[in-house]
Amino acid sequence: MFVTDGGLETDLVFHHGIDLPCFAAFPLIEEPDGRDVLRRYYAGYVDIAREHGTGFVVEAATWRANPDWGERLGFSPDRLDAVNRAAIELAEEVRASAALEGIAAVVSGCIGPREQPMTAAEAQDYHAVQIGTFAETTADQVTAVTIDSAAEAIGIVRAAAAAGIPAAVSFTVETEGRLATGHTLRAAIEQVDAETGGGAAYFMVNCAHPTHLAMTFDDEGAWLRRLVGLRLNASTRSHAELDAAEGLDEGDPDDFGSATALLRNRLPAATIFGGCCGTDARHVAATWRRLASN
C-alpha cells in the first residue's frame, strides 16, 4: 500500500497564497524558498505514510514541465531539462528522509497532458523529451496524470519503453465516468494495453470526484486488475466548472475519504491512494483512516 500526495497546485494557490503562472508548480524548484515550500508539502504526506505503515510515491512537481508549457513560461529547452532533473533531485531528498523513518518511497517523474489532440505517434514524439530526461535520472518511473485520450496514453507508454523507464498512466474522466473522447475507462485501458503489448506498469484514475465513478466499475473484467490507484477531486463539479471557478471547492474531507475508500472494494488491485484538485493532506489522511478501518 502506498500513500501519494493530493492537489499540489490547488493547495499551493488557495492555502499558501502562492502565485502559479499557468498553474505550473515546477518554477518553484529553481528557488530555495520554493523548494522549501515543496519539502513542507511532501512532509505532510510522509506523516500519513508513517502513521499507516505504508510506502510513499513521491511525484515530482513537474506536471507542466513539458515543452509547450515551458515555452509559455519562458523556459528554454536546456532550462526545462535542468528543472526536471532538479525536481527528481528534490524527490530523492524526500525519499532519503522517508527512509530514515523506515518508509519505502518510489520516485516518479510526473507528466501532464498536452493541451491539444494528438495521434499516438505525435504523443510519443512530444512526450519523449520529458520522459528522456527522467530516464537519465534516478526516477523509478514516470506517471502521466490527467490523461484524457487513449492515443496520448499509448504514445507516452511507447516513449517510456523506448527510453527504458516504466510508465504508469492515470486517466481522467468527466462527470458521467467517461473520458473526454467518449471512451469508457475500460475501453481506454484495454486499447492502451492492446497497442503497447501491456506496456504500462499500471493504470490509475485522477481528477474526478468519487461520485463520477459510481457506475464505472460495474463493468467487470480483467481490466479492473490493471487499475492500481485513485487520486480524486474534492469537488463534484465538472472540469469546465472547476476551470471557471474563482474559489476553491474543497468539499468535506471526511466525506471524500469515505467515498474514496468505498471504491477500493470495487478495485481488487488498488494500492495507491492520494488526491487531486481541491484536496490536501486532510483529505488523504481521511481516506487512509477509512481504509485502515475497513
C-alpha positions as CSV (number, residue, x, y, z in Angstrom):
1,M,0.0,0.0,0.0
2,F,1.3,3.5,-0.9
3,V,0.2,7.0,0.1
4,T,0.7,9.6,-2.6
5,D,0.0,13.3,-2.4
6,G,-3.1,15.5,-3.1
7,G,-3.8,18.5,-5.2
8,L,-0.4,20.2,-5.2
9,E,-1.3,23.2,-7.4
10,T,-4.7,24.0,-5.7
11,D,-3.2,23.6,-2.3
12,L,-0.3,26.0,-3.1
13,V,-2.6,28.6,-4.7
14,F,-5.5,28.6,-2.3
15,H,-4.0,27.5,1.1
16,H,-0.5,29.1,0.8
17,G,-1.2,32.1,-1.4
18,I,1.5,31.2,-3.9
19,D,1.1,32.6,-7.4
20,L,1.5,29.8,-10.0
21,P,1.5,31.3,-13.5
22,C,-0.1,28.8,-16.0
23,F,-0.9,26.7,-12.9
24,A,2.6,25.4,-13.0
25,A,4.5,24.4,-9.8
26,F,7.8,23.5,-11.4
27,P,9.3,27.0,-11.4
28,L,9.3,26.8,-7.6
29,I,12.1,24.3,-7.9
30,E,14.5,26.9,-9.1
31,E,14.3,29.0,-6.0
32,P,15.4,28.0,-2.4
33,D,12.2,29.3,-0.9
34,G,10.2,27.4,-3.4
35,R,12.0,24.1,-2.7
36,D,11.3,24.6,1.0
37,V,7.6,25.0,0.3
38,L,7.7,21.7,-1.6
39,R,9.6,20.0,1.1
40,R,7.0,21.0,3.7
41,Y,4.2,19.9,1.3
42,Y,5.7,16.4,0.9
43,A,6.3,16.1,4.6
44,G,2.6,16.2,5.3
45,Y,2.1,13.0,3.2
46,V,5.2,11.3,4.6
47,D,3.5,11.7,8.0
48,I,0.4,9.9,6.7
49,A,2.6,7.1,5.4
50,R,4.3,6.8,8.7
51,E,1.1,6.7,10.6
52,H,-0.4,3.9,8.5
53,G,2.8,1.9,7.9
54,T,2.7,2.3,4.1
55,G,5.1,3.3,1.4
56,F,5.0,6.7,-0.3
57,V,5.0,7.6,-4.0
58,V,6.9,10.9,-4.4
59,E,5.5,12.6,-7.5
60,A,7.9,15.3,-8.8
61,A,6.3,18.7,-9.2
62,T,6.7,18.5,-13.0
63,W,3.1,18.1,-14.2
64,R,3.5,21.1,-16.6
65,A,7.3,20.9,-17.1
66,N,6.8,19.9,-20.8
67,P,7.8,21.7,-24.0
68,D,4.6,23.7,-24.6
69,W,4.1,25.0,-21.1
70,G,7.8,25.5,-20.7
71,E,7.9,27.8,-23.7
72,R,4.9,29.7,-22.4
73,L,6.7,30.3,-19.2
74,G,9.9,31.4,-20.9
75,F,11.9,28.2,-20.2
76,S,14.5,27.3,-22.9
77,P,14.8,23.5,-23.7
78,D,18.0,23.4,-21.7
79,R,16.5,25.2,-18.7
80,L,13.4,22.9,-18.8
81,D,15.6,19.8,-18.9
82,A,17.5,21.2,-15.8
83,V,14.4,21.9,-13.8
84,N,13.0,18.4,-14.5
85,R,16.3,16.9,-13.2
86,A,16.2,19.2,-10.2
87,A,12.7,18.1,-9.4
88,I,13.9,14.5,-9.2
89,E,16.8,15.5,-7.0
90,L,14.3,17.1,-4.6
91,A,12.1,14.0,-4.7
92,E,15.3,12.0,-3.8
93,E,15.7,14.2,-0.8
94,V,12.2,13.3,0.3
95,R,12.9,9.6,-0.4
96,A,16.0,9.7,1.8
97,S,14.2,11.5,4.6
98,A,11.4,8.9,4.5
99,A,13.9,6.1,4.5
100,L,15.3,7.3,7.8
101,E,11.8,6.6,9.2
102,G,11.5,3.2,7.7
103,I,9.2,4.3,4.8
104,A,9.9,2.9,1.4
105,A,9.4,5.5,-1.3
106,V,9.1,5.4,-5.0
107,V,10.3,8.5,-7.0
108,S,8.1,9.3,-10.0
109,G,8.6,11.8,-12.8
110,C,5.1,13.4,-13.2
111,I,3.9,14.0,-16.8
112,G,0.9,16.1,-17.7
113,P,-1.1,16.1,-20.9
114,R,-0.5,18.3,-24.0
115,E,-3.3,20.8,-24.5
116,Q,-4.2,19.6,-28.0
117,P,-5.3,16.3,-29.5
118,M,-2.6,14.1,-30.9
119,T,-2.1,10.8,-32.6
120,A,-0.2,8.1,-30.7
121,A,2.8,8.8,-32.9
122,E,2.7,12.5,-32.2
123,A,2.3,11.9,-28.5
124,Q,5.3,9.6,-28.5
125,D,7.5,12.2,-30.1
126,Y,6.2,15.1,-27.9
127,H,6.5,13.3,-24.5
128,A,9.8,11.7,-25.4
129,V,11.6,14.9,-24.5
130,Q,10.5,15.0,-20.8
131,I,10.5,11.2,-20.5
132,G,14.0,11.1,-21.9
133,T,15.2,13.5,-19.2
134,F,13.6,11.4,-16.4
135,A,15.1,8.2,-17.8
136,E,18.6,9.7,-17.2
137,T,17.8,10.4,-13.6
138,T,17.3,8.2,-10.6
139,A,13.5,8.2,-11.0
140,D,11.9,4.8,-10.7
141,Q,9.2,5.5,-13.1
142,V,7.2,8.2,-14.9
143,T,3.5,8.8,-14.2
144,A,1.2,10.5,-16.7
145,V,-1.7,12.1,-15.0
146,T,-5.0,13.8,-16.2
147,I,-4.7,12.0,-19.5
148,D,-8.0,12.1,-21.4
149,S,-7.3,10.1,-24.5
150,A,-6.1,6.6,-25.2
151,A,-3.9,7.9,-28.1
152,E,-1.9,10.1,-25.9
153,A,-1.5,7.3,-23.3
154,I,-0.3,5.0,-26.0
155,G,2.3,7.5,-27.1
156,I,3.5,8.0,-23.6
157,V,3.9,4.3,-22.9
158,R,5.8,3.8,-26.1
159,A,8.1,6.7,-25.4
160,A,8.8,5.4,-21.9
161,A,9.5,1.9,-23.3
162,A,12.0,3.4,-25.8
163,A,13.7,5.3,-23.0
164,G,13.9,2.2,-20.8
165,I,11.8,3.6,-17.9
166,P,8.4,2.1,-16.5
167,A,5.3,4.3,-17.2
168,A,2.0,4.4,-15.2
169,V,-1.0,6.1,-16.8
170,S,-3.7,7.9,-14.9
171,F,-6.8,8.7,-16.9
172,T,-9.3,11.5,-16.0
173,V,-13.0,11.2,-16.7
174,E,-15.9,13.5,-17.0
175,T,-18.9,13.6,-14.6
176,E,-20.6,10.6,-16.4
177,G,-17.4,8.5,-15.9
178,R,-16.2,8.6,-19.5
179,L,-13.1,10.1,-21.0
180,A,-13.5,13.4,-22.9
181,T,-13.2,11.3,-26.1
182,G,-16.3,9.4,-25.1
183,H,-14.5,6.2,-24.4
184,T,-15.2,4.2,-21.3
185,L,-12.4,3.7,-18.8
186,R,-12.4,0.1,-19.7
187,A,-12.1,0.7,-23.4
188,A,-9.3,3.2,-22.9
189,I,-7.3,0.8,-20.7
190,E,-7.8,-2.2,-23.0
191,Q,-6.8,-0.2,-26.1
192,V,-3.6,1.0,-24.5
193,D,-2.7,-2.5,-23.4
194,A,-3.6,-3.9,-26.8
195,E,-1.5,-1.4,-28.7
196,T,1.5,-1.4,-26.4
197,G,1.7,-5.1,-25.5
198,G,0.6,-4.4,-22.0
199,G,3.4,-1.9,-21.7
200,A,2.0,0.3,-19.0
201,A,3.2,-0.6,-15.5
202,Y,-0.3,0.1,-14.2
203,F,-3.2,2.5,-14.5
204,M,-4.9,5.0,-12.2
205,V,-7.8,7.5,-12.2
206,N,-7.4,11.1,-11.2
207,C,-9.1,14.5,-11.4
208,A,-12.7,13.2,-10.9
209,H,-14.9,13.0,-7.9
210,P,-15.7,9.6,-6.4
211,T,-19.4,10.0,-7.4
212,H,-18.3,10.4,-11.1
213,L,-17.1,6.8,-10.9
214,A,-20.2,5.4,-9.3
215,M,-21.1,3.2,-12.3
216,T,-17.7,2.9,-13.9
217,F,-16.5,-0.3,-12.1
218,D,-19.8,-2.2,-12.7
219,D,-18.2,-3.3,-15.9
220,E,-16.3,-6.3,-14.5
221,G,-13.3,-7.9,-16.2
222,A,-9.6,-8.4,-16.1
223,W,-9.1,-4.6,-16.8
224,L,-10.1,-3.9,-13.2
225,R,-6.9,-5.5,-12.0
226,R,-4.9,-3.0,-14.1
227,L,-6.3,-0.2,-12.0
228,V,-3.9,0.3,-9.1
229,G,-4.6,3.8,-7.8
230,L,-7.0,6.7,-7.2
231,R,-6.2,10.4,-6.9
232,L,-9.6,12.0,-6.9
233,N,-11.1,15.5,-6.6
234,A,-12.7,17.1,-3.6
235,S,-15.4,18.7,-5.7
236,T,-18.3,17.2,-7.6
237,R,-18.1,19.9,-10.2
238,S,-17.2,19.1,-13.9
239,H,-13.8,20.1,-15.3
240,A,-15.3,23.1,-17.1
241,E,-17.0,24.3,-13.9
242,L,-13.7,23.9,-11.9
243,D,-11.8,25.8,-14.6
244,A,-14.2,28.7,-14.4
245,A,-14.4,28.7,-10.6
246,E,-12.8,31.7,-8.8
247,G,-12.6,29.9,-5.4
248,L,-11.6,26.5,-4.1
249,D,-14.3,23.8,-3.6
250,E,-12.6,21.5,-1.1
251,G,-15.7,19.6,-0.1
252,D,-15.7,17.7,3.1
253,P,-12.5,15.8,3.8
254,D,-14.2,13.0,5.8
255,D,-16.9,12.5,3.2
256,F,-14.2,12.4,0.5
257,G,-12.3,9.9,2.4
258,S,-15.3,7.7,2.9
259,A,-16.3,7.8,-0.7
260,T,-12.8,7.1,-2.0
261,A,-12.3,4.2,0.4
262,L,-15.6,2.6,-0.7
263,L,-14.3,2.5,-4.3
264,R,-11.5,0.3,-3.2
265,N,-14.0,-2.5,-2.6
266,R,-14.6,-2.5,-6.4
267,L,-10.9,-2.5,-7.3
268,P,-9.1,-5.7,-6.3
269,A,-5.6,-4.4,-7.2
270,A,-5.8,-0.9,-5.8
271,T,-2.9,0.0,-3.6
272,I,-2.1,3.7,-4.2
273,F,-4.4,6.4,-2.8
274,G,-4.0,10.2,-2.8
275,G,-5.9,13.2,-4.1
276,C,-6.2,15.7,-6.9
277,C,-7.9,19.1,-7.3
278,G,-9.1,20.7,-4.1
279,T,-7.6,18.0,-1.9
280,D,-4.8,18.4,0.6
281,A,-3.2,16.3,3.4
282,R,-6.5,16.4,5.3
283,H,-8.4,14.6,2.5
284,V,-5.7,12.0,2.0
285,A,-5.5,11.4,5.7
286,A,-9.2,10.9,5.9
287,T,-9.0,8.4,3.1
288,W,-6.3,6.4,4.9
289,R,-8.2,6.4,8.2
290,R,-11.2,4.9,6.4
291,L,-9.1,2.4,4.5
292,A,-7.5,1.3,7.8
293,S,-10.9,0.8,9.4
294,N,-12.3,-1.3,6.6
